[in-house]
Amino acid sequence: MAFFGARDAQSLGGPLPDDPYALALGEERLVGDDQTVRFGSVRYSTPPSHAGTRVWCRVAGEELVITARTGRGAGEVARHRLSTPGSPRIADEHYPHHPGGNGPRQPRPRPRTEAAFLAIADGAGRWLAEAAASGAGRIRSKMARAVELAAVVGGDKVDAALGLAAIAGRFADGDLASIIDHLAAERAPGEVVIADEAHYVQPGTAGWARLGAEAGQ
């Protein structure tokens, strides 16, 4: 059996590339300012110095492998156990500049606001975890607004909107209300026209009558 080596590659037009084919590395992702990438609606941390750069993510068994370009070519820089939305994977060693590691900490809202917000349902907890991992601002005020909306339109509707916002990464001011309005519009029944003596599916014959009158002139 013949093997293809570096000498064969040179005879065909040049040396082998330093980096493997990009598709073999996985799906490309942009590292955020908080040193995390989003994969499968979950945040995974990366080592320092990768913020703002592009990396590749691929699933290997029960783990997510993150590969980046280094001074020696493409290489693995992080590996995490796969997680589910609402449960980000943050490695302490990736944040040595934080006291005691622990990466970007989740906010500690006022107990009363937090309790009322989390009481909405599971979507609230998922939203809080994802919002904190993404570095979203004004989390306390947004939680308070969600509690107010739940009292007006109902906790079930707000919970569903919070879950969608967490999955889609929408944490800006007004996003929650916009999603609630969108869900309400999608579920609103449309106008239904019943075909009876007053409403026919086929168009009328008035146009044909006019055409015949014009032809006889």
N, C-alpha and C positions, 0 to 999 in steps of 0.2 A: 504494500500500500504506500503511495507517495504522499508526502507531507508538504504543505505550502509554507515556506519560511520567509525570513526577511530578505534573503538573497533573491528568491523568486519574485518578491514584491518589487525589488529594485529593478529587476529585468523587465517588469511590466510597466515601468514608468515612474517609480519613486519609492521612498521608504514608507513603512507602515505609519499611520497617524499615531500621535502621542495619546490621544483620547479615544475611548471606544465610541461607536456609533451612538448618536444622541438618543435615539429611540430606545436603545437597550438600557439607558439610565433611568427611564421612567417618564412621568409627566412633569413638565416644567412648571415651576412655581416662583413667584416673587416673594422674597422675605420682607416682612413688614418692619416698621420702625421698632416694634416690640420684640424683634428677633424670632418671630413665629411665621410659619407657613400654614395655609389652610388646605387641608386635604380631606375630602369626604365630609365637609362641614365641621371639621374638628381642627383645632389649633395645635400645632406641634412646635416645640422650641428648637432653635439652632444655636450653635456656639457664637460667641462674640465675633464681631467683624463681618458677619454675613448680612446684616441689615441693609436693605436696598439692593441686594444682589439676587441673581436668579440661580435656583438650585433645581434638582430633579428628585422626584419622589416616586418610589415604587414599593409595592407590597411584597414582602418575602415571608410566607407563612402567616404568622400572627403578628408580624412586626412591620413597621413602616421604616424604610431605609431612605435617608436623605443624602444625596450626593452633590458635591459642589466642586468648582474648579479651585485648585490650590496651586502652590508654586511648583508642585511635582505632577501636575495634570489633574484629571478628575479623580476624586476619591470620596469615600464615605466620611461624612462629618457628624452624623447623628443617627441614632436608631431608637425607635420608641415602640412600645406595645400599642397595637391598634386600639382606638377608643371610639366612643359614640358621641354624637352631637350633645353639647352641654358638659362634656368632661374633657377639657383640654389636657394635653400631655406637656407638662413643663418640667424640665430637668434643672435641679438646683445648680449643677455645675456650669450651666450655660449662662448664669447670671452672677459671676463672682463680685460684681460691683454693687450688688444689693446686700444689705446686712443679713448675714446668715444664709445667703443664697435665696432660694424660694422664688426667684424670677419676679415677674410683675404680679403684685398682690391684688387679690380681689378687694374691691372697696368695702369699707365697713360702715354701711349706712346706719342711720338711727334705728334702734331696735323696733320702734313702733312702725316706722315706714317699711322696714324689711319684713316684719311679720305680716303686715297687711298685704304686701306685694306677693310674698311667697304663698299666702293663703289663697291666691287666685286659682292656682293649680300647677301642674308639672311644667307647663310652658313658661311660667314665670321663672322658675329655677334655671331652666335651660337658657332663657334669655339673659339672666344675670351672669351666668358663667361665661357665655360667649361674649357678652358686652365687655366684661372685665378683661378677658383674654385679648380682645381686639384693641384695648386701650381707649374705648369710647369715653367721651366726657359727659359731664352733667348726669351721671347715672342716677343720683338720688332724686333729682327733680323729675326725671323720666319715669322712675318707679312711682313717684307720687302721682304723676299724671295718669299712669296706668290704673292705679287704684281708683282715681276719680272716674275714669272711663268705665271701669267695671261696675261702679255704682249706677251709672247711667244706662249703659247698653247691655249689661249682664256679664258675669264672670266668664261664662263659657266662650263668648265671642272674643273677649280680650285674651283669654288663655290661648285660643286657636291662633290669634294674630301674633301673640308673643312667640309662639312656637315657630311660626313661619318667618318672623323677623330674625330669630336666632339662626335658622337654617340658611337664610339668604344673606345674613350679615348686615342687616339694615338696622342701624342704631342711631340714626340722625333724628333731630327734632322733627316731629310731625310724621315720621315713618309709621308709627303704630296706628295713629288715627287714619292714615292713608290706607293701610292694609285692612283695617276694620271696614272702611267704606267700600273697598274693593270686594271684600267677602260678601258684604250686604248686597252689593249690586249684582254679583254673580248668582246669588240665591233668589233674587227677586223674580217672581214669575213674569214672563213677558205677556204681551197682549195676544190673545188667541181669537181668531176670527172663525166663526162657525159657518160652514157652507149651508145656507138655507134659501128660502125664496127671496130673502132680502140681500143675501151675499152669495155671489157665484164665484167659483174658482176661475172660470174662463172669462176673458175680457168681453166687453159688450160689443154690439154690432153697429154702434153709432158711426164709427169710422168708415165701415163698409157702405153705410147708407149715403154718407157724404160723398164717397168716391163714385158711387153710381150716379148721384145727381150731377156731379161735375162732368162725368163722361157723357151724359145726355145733353149737355149744353152745347 
